[in-house]
């Protein structure tokens, strides 16, 4: 009679799988890699998380709910659109250059590294990134309605610009750009933000 599967901490196992996916990418990661990282048998991983693609999605969602949720927290918690954008971009520069995890944003970096054989996941990651454009645009529209941003400002174009910078910070960080240069990019971005949103113009 087969013994019962060994119990394990799901969150701990998920974080370890997340590290493997982030470092190696979805396609290059094997089940052997995930078993070695978690110390959990494949049958238990499958029964708990589902397929390897399901494991990957859960890892991404865990990232979004934790350190990767810095942008959502900034947009929600800050009292004005400008302070929200400042915090979001500065937090990005800090997070993307942290010494204790891979550089850059997990969603951006893995999305760029995935091949055609993972079309469903590529599309899913693309939707994750598009949601950030939407959330930035919503925050800018709230600021415009509150009188923080002048009415003539094209907030759609501004949201596209800000999220392009945000994702660019990830790419540059992954390529080794130091934190101080990323923060200099943030400062340049804020100068542009002030110029196109100022009520005095």
ChimeraX attribute file (.defattr): number of C-alpha atoms within 10 A of each C-alpha:
attribute: neighborCount
match mode: 1-to-1
recipient: residues
	/A:1	3
	/A:2	4
	/A:3	5
	/A:4	6
	/A:5	10
	/A:6	8
	/A:7	8
	/A:8	13
	/A:9	9
	/A:10	13
	/A:11	11
	/A:12	11
	/A:13	18
	/A:14	22
	/A:15	17
	/A:16	19
	/A:17	23
	/A:18	26
	/A:19	17
	/A:20	22
	/A:21	23
	/A:22	22
	/A:23	16
	/A:24	15
	/A:25	20
	/A:26	22
	/A:27	14
	/A:28	12
	/A:29	17
	/A:30	15
	/A:31	16
	/A:32	11
	/A:33	15
	/A:34	24
	/A:35	18
	/A:36	15
	/A:37	17
	/A:38	21
	/A:39	13
	/A:40	17
	/A:41	15
	/A:42	15
	/A:43	11
	/A:44	15
	/A:45	22
	/A:46	14
	/A:47	9
	/A:48	11
	/A:49	16
	/A:50	14
	/A:51	13
	/A:52	17
	/A:53	15
	/A:54	13
	/A:55	21
	/A:56	23
	/A:57	17
	/A:58	18
	/A:59	24
	/A:60	22
	/A:61	16
	/A:62	17
	/A:63	17
	/A:64	17
	/A:65	13
	/A:66	10
	/A:67	13
	/A:68	19
	/A:69	14
	/A:70	17
	/A:71	23
	/A:72	16
	/A:73	14
	/A:74	19
	/A:75	23
	/A:76	13
	/A:77	12
	/A:78	15
	/A:79	11
	/A:80	17
	/A:81	23
	/A:82	20
	/A:83	13
	/A:84	22
	/A:85	25
	/A:86	20
	/A:87	19
	/A:88	23
	/A:89	27
	/A:90	21
	/A:91	16
	/A:92	27
	/A:93	26
	/A:94	16
	/A:95	22
	/A:96	25
	/A:97	24
	/A:98	14
	/A:99	9
	/A:100	7
	/A:101	13
	/A:102	17
	/A:103	22
	/A:104	26
	/A:105	25
	/A:106	23
	/A:107	20
	/A:108	18
	/A:109	19
	/A:110	20
	/A:111	20
	/A:112	13
	/A:113	12
	/A:114	16
	/A:115	12
	/A:116	8
	/A:117	9
	/A:118	13
	/A:119	11
	/A:120	11
	/A:121	20
	/A:122	18
	/A:123	12
	/A:124	14
	/A:125	19
	/A:126	15
	/A:127	12
	/A:128	17
	/A:129	16
	/A:130	13
	/A:131	12
	/A:132	18
	/A:133	19
	/A:134	15
	/A:135	17
	/A:136	25
	/A:137	20
	/A:138	17
	/A:139	20
	/A:140	27
	/A:141	20
	/A:142	15
	/A:143	19
	/A:144	18
	/A:145	12
	/A:146	12
	/A:147	11
	/A:148	17
	/A:149	23
	/A:150	18
	/A:151	14
	/A:152	11
	/A:153	16
	/A:154	14
	/A:155	22
	/A:156	15
	/A:157	10
	/A:158	19
	/A:159	22
	/A:160	17
	/A:161	14
	/A:162	21
	/A:163	21
	/A:164	12
	/A:165	16
	/A:166	21
	/A:167	20
	/A:168	17
	/A:169	26
	/A:170	25
	/A:171	19
	/A:172	19
	/A:173	25
	/A:174	17
	/A:175	11
	/A:176	12
	/A:177	15
	/A:178	14
	/A:179	20
	/A:180	12
	/A:181	14
	/A:182	23
	/A:183	18
	/A:184	13
	/A:185	18
	/A:186	23
	/A:187	15
	/A:188	11
	/A:189	18
	/A:190	17
	/A:191	11
	/A:192	12
	/A:193	18
	/A:194	13
	/A:195	13
	/A:196	17
	/A:197	22
	/A:198	13
	/A:199	14
	/A:200	6
	/A:201	9
